[in-house]
Amino acid sequence: MSPTVISPTIDDDRSDGEETTVSGLSGNFRVRNRRRAPEFTPVVMAAGSGSQMFELTSDTPKCMLPVANTPMIWFSIHFLISHKFEEIFVVVRRSAKEKIEQYLTGAVRKLSQDVHIEYVCIDDEADLGTADSLRIVSPKTKSDLLVISSDLITRVSLNDLANVHRTNNAALTALIAPRYSPPNTENKRKRNKKDDRDFIGLDPDDDRILLIANDKDIEEEISIKRGQLTRFPHMRVHTNLLDSHLYLVSRTTLEILNNHQDVSMMRCELLPLLVRKQIKQIVNTDYTFFADRLYSTKQDTDDDPIHPDEYFDILNAPECVGCYAHCTPQFTLRVNQLHNFIKYNKAVSENMDDVIPKNDLSTCDISKMTQIGKCSRVGNSVKIAEKCSFKRSFIGNRVEIGPHSKIVDCVIMDDVKIEDNVSLINCIVCKNAVIKNKSSLKDTRVCYGFVVESGSEFIGESLVADSDIPNMMSFSISNSENNSDAEFSK
């Protein structure tokens, strides 16, 4: 009778290199535990210049802008740490690396987590997009990549997204979510015309991505090839969904990216390329010619003088590329538009309270005669004089506020000085700004270092200290909560 073989089981939670004693039929023996390579390697894209928020980023990298008194990049890093990632790549501009690294080192240390963050620096003068950054990171790892934008704040679980990616053996899987609107406006159909709108076409059978575009990339109309509609006749085009810029990217996609050196951006170049590549037959506007070619026994050639190679490159491709989406009902938004900045601060404060680091109010000097609303947040080392009122506002670190001031629906960044009898309603005040006494501001942005003189009154203005910031002009902030995204399906 042959002996029974017992395979030892090793706990994956043990640290790498730790020796474990295992009992077998022939006695005890020692086994060195080796952790399996991670299935996904996370890459945080934090090198964006914040072109849609340039009034706030003259002195602060976009990824370090405060959201509910917390640098927005922290939400991406905490999201990855909560999913047990131990190695994270962060793509940053070289000039911003020191500031970002200093903050994240301290924030991660407070969690007592063993996490290694490797910074990939992009020269400030380099005109590189997110796809270019992937080319730099991909040789550093052998696994698929998890690409996440530093302006994404979400409560989604990665398990569901990863299951979609595995089940379909996808080249790319994208996280999409309903566009955020405050709870009291969900049933109202009007949307703010300043909101960017994504056009996402999905196959209702398996959520395959058949179309993805953004308002900014569309001039007048969207063109869909007849052959694509023939193969996917029930495609639904959604305008109320958000492309969250969280993607699972396979090694196949990285090979395609390396073969297309002209592709620089993920959203507007790589994704449309992959969507086109997954269609087995690419057709041009002459459908009769395509039908004759499709059913002809004549071998396809790439030297057609009438129809360029790109119409038929997929016919000869050895692999079929699949792009899929996972739509989550969980709280998800991107802080990438200036006119929504205050609204998103409120939303994150309400929905991500457990992620936001707690401030030490013992360092603050706040008068007992000052009223601070429940929805407001106050930073460290803040001085607030008597008889002030705060409602739904966010006060940064080392801010000084004089007596009899009223602040409603505002974001006040670090090191701001506000003198007495000041009224601020629906305003953003950037670092090192000074607002002198008896000033009244509404729907106004006070940019870095600007000094508002005594008795000033501004409505719907952008106040800039640095004349080098281009295209600065008056504006109007819409604080109405009755605008939500429109939707249609086809």
Secondary structure, 3 states (H helix, E strand, C coil): CCCCCCCCCCCCCCCCCCEEEEEECCEEEEEECCCCCCCEEEEEECCCCCHHHCCCCCCCCHHHCEECCEECHHHHHHHHHHCCCCEEEEEEEHHHHHHHHHHHHHHHHHCCCCCEEEEEEECCCCCCCHHHHHHHHHHHCCCEEEEEECCEEECCCHHHHHHHHHHCCCCEEEEEEECCCCHHHCCCCCCCCCCCCEEEEECCCCCEEEEEEEHHHCCCCCCCCHHHHHHCCCCEEECCEEEEEEEEECHHHHHHHHHCCCCCCHHHHHHHHHHHHCCCCCCCCCHHHHHHHHHCCCCCCCCCCCCCHHHCCCCCCCCCCCEEEEECCCCEEECCCHHHHHHHHHHHHHHCCCCCCCCCHHHCEECCCCEECCCCEECCCCEECCCCEEECCEECCCCEECCCCEEECCEECCCCEECCCCEEECCEECCCCEECCCCEEECCEECCCCEECCCCEEECCEECCCCCCCCCCCCCCCCCCCCCCCCCCC
